[in-house]
Every structure is written in structure tokens, then in C-alpha cells.
């Protein structure tokens, strides 16, 4: 029986491997650290929760800085999924792109595999992948934050609600079964990154929305 060259057997996988690597590298771009250094000359990881996402940026940089970080992290999820849809046009490609971007954001190769919690990046991926589930995520998350003033609780509730919405769409036959992989794995990655928040929520020591963490000099960022 003739052997199949390794390069030939891998050829169909190359676009997906390239997509996975590209999505991970884009997700790894440390928007929060770049913005904090550009605006205040500090490393966002040295303050607050030590994470690089919009919530910690809100505490350290203020609303405007946090908004910039959110939009950057959101784009890191949206862009690779959009590219996957345009060029590979497969459900699996979209899922790979979304999960790769979240993994890069959470465990950035540029930050020694540190990063954020994946909420904004995961939402950006979900908006492109399935806007209805993304709307559920956003609405539930915002309502829980407004009521409880815990951003972490809202993030967790929104993530779980979005995953359940996407799962329901899959089970209803509206979306392909492949998207169940994104619903489960993305939610697990976000929940895992919130494990310290979960412990503080249970202990009653979690910070509420509006509590600030000051950069050097004691003055909070102007946003």
C-alpha cells in the first residue's frame, strides 16, 4: 500500500491551522496594556484584578479608557470570525476563529500567557457568528450588572445565557451542531477565567461597579 506524503495529508487542514494561529495571535494583542501604557504610562496588569480587559481598565483608566479597551477586545473576536466566514465559509472555521481569539486574549503569548477573561472578545465573536445569542448575552449581562453592581456576576450570567441561547438554536435546528462546540468551550473558558471572582462573590469581597484602582501617584485615570 503506497504511503501518503505528510504534506499532502495536511494540505486540507492548512487553512484551518492558519486560521487558528492567526486568530490566536490577533486575540493575543494586549489592547488593555497598550492603552494603559499609552495613556498613563502604566501596565494595567499591575493594578486592580491584574487582568487586561475593560472591567479592570474601568477601575484604572476610567470610562473612556475602558471603552477603548472594550472596543479593541471586541474587535479581536469579531474580525477573525468575519474573515473565516468570508474566505472559508464553513461553520467549523467560524468556531475555530472565535475560540482561537478568546484563547489568545485569555492567555496572550505576548504577556507570558496572561491576559483577560474573554468576555468582550467572546461577545465580538458571537455577534458575527450568531447575533441573536449575542443580544441575549448583552441584555442578561447588562441587567445583572445594573441590579447587582457586580460586573463579574453580569459577565458570568451573560455568558451562560448566551451559551444556552446558542445551544437552543442548535437543538432547534436553526444553527449547525458545530456551534454547540463554541457554546460549551467558550463558556467554559470564560467561567474558568472568572474563578477568582467566583470565590470573592461567594465570600462577599468582590468589588462592585464604580470602585476604582489608582495608578501611580494615587490619582485615578481621567478615562
C-alpha positions, 0 to 999 in steps of 0.5 A, spaced: 500 500 500 503 506 497 504 511 503 501 518 503 506 524 503 505 528 510 504 534 506 499 532 502 495 529 508 495 536 511 494 540 505 486 540 507 487 542 514 492 548 512 487 553 512 484 551 518 491 551 522 492 558 519 486 560 521 487 558 528 494 561 529 492 567 526 486 568 530 490 566 536 495 571 535 490 577 533 486 575 540 493 575 543 494 583 542 494 586 549 489 592 547 488 593 555 496 594 556 497 598 550 492 603 552 494 603 559 501 604 557 499 609 552 495 613 556 498 613 563 504 610 562 502 604 566 501 596 565 494 595 567 496 588 569 499 591 575 493 594 578 486 592 580 484 584 578 491 584 574 487 582 568 487 586 561 480 587 559 475 593 560 472 591 567 479 592 570 481 598 565 474 601 568 477 601 575 484 604 572 483 608 566 476 610 567 470 610 562 473 612 556 479 608 557 475 602 558 471 603 552 477 603 548 479 597 551 472 594 550 472 596 543 479 593 541 477 586 545 471 586 541 474 587 535 479 581 536 473 576 536 469 579 531 474 580 525 477 573 525 470 570 525 468 575 519 474 573 515 473 565 516 466 566 514 468 570 508 474 566 505 472 559 508 465 559 509 464 553 513 461 553 520 467 549 523 472 555 521 467 560 524 468 556 531 475 555 530 476 563 529 472 565 535 475 560 540 482 561 537 481 569 539 478 568 546 484 563 547 489 568 545 486 574 549 485 569 555 492 567 555 496 572 550 503 569 548 505 576 548 504 577 556 507 570 558 500 567 557 496 572 561 491 576 559 483 577 560 477 573 561 474 573 554 468 576 555 468 582 550 472 578 545 467 572 546 461 577 545 465 580 538 465 573 536 458 571 537 455 577 534 458 575 527 457 568 528 450 568 531 447 575 533 441 573 536 445 569 542 449 575 542 443 580 544 441 575 549 448 575 552 448 583 552 441 584 555 442 578 561 449 581 562 447 588 562 441 587 567 445 583 572 450 588 572 445 594 573 441 590 579 447 587 582 453 592 581 457 586 580 460 586 573 463 579 574 456 576 576 453 580 569 459 577 565 458 570 568 450 570 567 451 573 560 455 568 558 451 562 560 445 565 557 448 566 551 451 559 551 444 556 552 441 561 547 446 558 542 445 551 544 437 552 543 438 554 536 442 548 535 437 543 538 432 547 534 435 546 528 436 553 526 444 553 527 449 547 525 451 542 531 458 545 530 456 551 534 454 547 540 462 546 540 463 554 541 457 554 546 460 549 551 468 551 550 467 558 550 463 558 556 467 554 559 473 558 558 470 564 560 467 561 567 474 558 568 477 565 567 472 568 572 474 563 578 477 568 582 471 572 582 467 566 583 470 565 590 470 573 592 462 573 590 461 567 594 465 570 600 462 577 599 469 581 597 468 582 590 468 589 588 462 592 585 461 597 579 464 604 580 470 602 585 476 604 582 484 602 582 489 608 582 495 608 578 501 611 580 501 617 584 494 615 587 490 619 582 485 615 578 485 615 570 481 621 567 478 615 562 
